[in-house]
Amino acid sequence: MAGTRFGVRFRWVVILLVAIPIPLACDSGGEESGPTSSAPTKILPPEGFSASPDGFSVVLSWSAPTGSAKIVSYEVRRNGTPLEAVSADETTLTDFDVGPGHSYTYEIRSHGPSGFSDPLSTDAKIAVPPLRAARLEGNFGVKAKVVDQSGYATFEGSTFGWHFRPKCGKGPCNVTWRDVTDKHMHALLKRKQARYSGSYTGLFLVKCEGTRSTSFVELSLKVVKARAIAGEWRATRLTGTLSSSELAQFGCVSSHAEQAVQAKLRIAG
């Protein structure tokens, strides 16, 4: 028998790998997201720093800087000395510890977890109010010197304690004048600019034959010095004249005296 050959055919199968594109993540708008931006790292100084003198205070104001790293507070200095630390939510500060006629330099810088910003500075000068703006109030020690007199056997200069009470709640205005010891001696003094004047009729300094005489007293005062006290412009020194006259009474002749007055404010404490 002839030999028989068995043939086996093999079929090669080739598997092709096809790359399938995978879409990139999209944002809510369907556009591809870009790289995440980093937060600012530099602390910037505040913007628009300014100082506004207001009577006997200075109002400081500023704005928060844009594009700055986190700010937790602002440090404010006056003439190189720390004044106050203000929270990051605040943009104003009022300095009440100032005086008329003085100049101040203010400096501010931002403070954050990583340190301080560069400083900004501004200047302020407190104007001196005129004497006519001074409020006349309080107790004054008074010395009076005789400059002219007639009709008296003797008439010597006097010392007084005077109290002035304004007729308004704030600023200069008419005042009630009263002697601290002889409280019955009082009068309304009307104000005109820095001057005050008024009159009183009653018992004063004069005696006739041991009896106190009735006197007509005229008082004219002028504010010559003032200063800031407790945030208010106050009169501290006065000059003026005190004239008194008596009609003939109790067997005494008519008389007249004029005294030059110097008064100084007494400040408690």
Residue pairs with C-beta under 8 A, 6 or more apart in sequence:
24 32
25 32
25 33
26 32
26 33
27 33
39 69
40 67
40 68
40 69
41 69
41 114
42 68
42 69
43 68
43 69
43 70
43 71
43 110
43 111
43 112
43 114
43 115
43 116
43 117
44 65
44 66
44 67
44 68
44 69
44 110
44 117
45 65
45 108
45 109
45 110
45 117
45 118
45 119
45 120
46 62
46 63
46 64
46 65
46 74
46 91
46 108
46 110
46 120
47 62
47 63
47 64
47 65
47 66
48 61
48 62
48 63
49 60
49 61
49 62
49 106
49 108
49 120
49 121
49 122
50 60
50 61
50 62
50 122
51 58
51 59
51 60
51 104
51 106
51 122
51 123
51 124
52 58
52 59
52 60
52 61
52 124
53 98
53 124
53 125
53 126
53 127
54 94
55 231
56 96
56 98
56 99
56 100
56 126
56 228
56 231
56 232
56 233
57 94
57 95
57 96
57 98
57 231
58 94
58 95
58 98
58 104
58 106
58 124
58 126
59 92
59 93
59 94
60 76
60 92
60 93
60 94
60 95
60 106
60 108
60 122
61 91
61 92
62 74
62 91
62 92
62 108
62 120
63 91
64 71
64 88
64 91
65 71
65 110
65 117
68 110
68 112
68 117
69 112
69 114
70 112
70 113
71 88
71 110
71 111
71 112
72 87
72 88
72 111
72 112
72 113
73 85
73 86
73 87
73 88
73 111
74 85
74 86
74 87
74 88
74 90
74 108
74 109
74 110
74 111
75 82
75 85
75 108
75 109
75 111
75 116
76 82
76 83
76 84
76 85
76 86
76 93
76 106
76 107
76 108
77 83
77 106
77 107
77 108
77 119
78 95
78 104
78 105
78 106
78 107
79 104
79 105
80 105
80 107
83 93
83 95
83 106
84 93
85 111
86 93
95 104
95 106
96 231
98 104
98 124
98 126
99 126
99 228
100 126
100 127
100 128
100 129
100 227
100 228
100 233
101 126
101 127
101 128
102 125
102 126
103 123
103 124
103 125
103 126
104 123
104 124
104 125
104 126
105 121
105 122
105 123
106 121
106 122
106 123
106 124
107 119
107 120
107 121
108 119
108 120
108 121
109 116
109 117
109 118
109 119
109 120
110 116
110 117
111 117
129 226
129 233
130 194
131 194
131 223
131 224
131 225
131 226
131 235
132 172
132 193
132 194
132 223
133 171
133 172
133 226
133 233
134 172
134 194
134 223
134 226
134 233
134 234
134 235
135 166
135 170
135 171
135 172
135 173
135 232
135 233
135 234
135 235
136 164
136 166
136 172
136 175
136 191
136 196
136 223
136 234
136 235
136 238
137 164
137 165
137 166
137 175
137 234
137 235
138 163
138 164
138 234
138 265
138 266
138 267
139 161
139 162
139 163
139 180
139 265
139 266
140 161
140 162
140 163
140 164
140 238
140 263
140 264
140 265
140 266
141 159
141 160
141 161
141 263
141 264
141 266
142 159
142 160
142 161
142 162
142 261
142 262
142 263
143 157
143 159
143 261
143 262
143 263
144 157
144 158
144 159
144 160
144 242
144 259
144 260
144 261
144 262
145 157
145 259
145 260
145 262
146 155
146 156
146 157
146 257
146 258
146 259
147 258
147 259
147 260
148 256
148 257
148 258
149 155
149 255
149 256
149 257
149 258
150 255
150 256
150 257
151 246
151 252
151 253
151 254
151 255
151 256
152 206
152 255
152 257
155 257
157 259
158 205
158 259
160 179
160 180
160 181
161 179
161 180
161 181
162 177
162 178
162 179
162 180
162 263
163 177
163 178
163 179
163 180
164 175
164 176
164 177
164 178
164 189
165 175
165 176
165 178
166 172
166 173
166 174
166 175
167 173
167 174
167 175
167 176
167 188
168 174
170 232
172 191
173 191
174 188
174 189
174 190
174 191
174 196
175 188
175 189
175 191
175 196
176 186
176 187
176 188
176 189
177 186
177 187
177 188
177 189
177 196
177 198
177 219
178 185
178 186
179 185
179 186
182 203
184 202
184 203
185 200
185 202
185 203
185 204
185 217
186 200
187 198
187 199
187 200
187 217
187 219
188 198
189 196
189 197
189 198
189 219
189 221
190 196
190 197
190 198
194 222
194 223
195 220
195 221
195 222
195 223
196 219
196 220
196 221
196 222
196 223
197 218
197 219
197 220
197 221
198 218
198 219
199 216
199 217
199 218
199 219
200 216
200 217
200 219
201 214
201 215
201 216
201 217
202 214
202 215
202 217
203 212
203 213
203 214
203 215
204 212
204 213
204 215
204 217
204 244
205 215
205 244
206 212
206 213
206 215
206 244
206 246
206 255
207 213
208 246
208 249
208 250
208 251
208 252
209 250
209 251
209 252
211 250
213 246
213 249
213 250
213 252
214 246
214 247
214 249
215 244
215 245
215 246
216 244
216 245
216 246
217 242
217 243
217 244
218 241
218 242
218 243
218 244
219 240
219 241
219 242
220 240
220 241
221 238
221 239
221 240
221 261
221 263
222 238
222 239
222 240
223 235
223 237
223 238
224 237
224 238
224 239
225 235
225 236
225 237
226 233
226 234
226 235
226 236
226 237
227 233
227 234
227 236
228 234
229 236
229 267
234 265
235 265
236 264
236 265
237 262
237 263
237 264
237 265
238 261
238 262
238 263
238 264
239 260
239 261
239 262
239 263
240 260
240 261
240 263
241 258
241 259
241 260
241 261
242 258
242 259
242 261
243 256
243 257
243 258
243 259
244 256
244 257
245 254
245 255
245 256
245 257
246 252
246 254
246 255
246 256
247 254
248 254
